[in-house]
Amino acid sequence: MLEPVKLANFFIVFFSAASVILFGASYALLFAWSRVKSRPRLMMLAYAAYAGLFISVITLAFAANLFHNGFWTFIVSLMLIGYLAAPHAIWHLCVGTHADEHGDAQLKAPI
């Protein structure tokens, strides 16, 4: 059974949940921008945003008493792995999808 969040932890839960959203969006945006513009320095900032996301998620999990149950520990871990891997998978999917499109366009272009 999950314990309710203590009133003293309410603001910690609120701000860490907001940080999860902001750092998650920053990670995805910086990751995509780094790949599109071919700027490796932005990838370092993307991983810094992921580190902020990681810290925010751990803070949220402790403040919301999620680590008292093995199921919620698994869910938090799965979410962190998913947030790390999803932009990579989506990028490879987009590149693979559009590679055929660009290959066909080059074949049909007038010489």
Secondary structure, DSSP 8 states (H G I E B T S, - for coil): ------GGGHHHHHHHHHHHHHHHHHHHHHHHHHHHHT-HHHHHHHHHHHHHHHHHHHHHHHHTTGGGSHHHHHHHHHHHHHHHHHHHHHHHHHHHHHHHHHHHHHHHS--
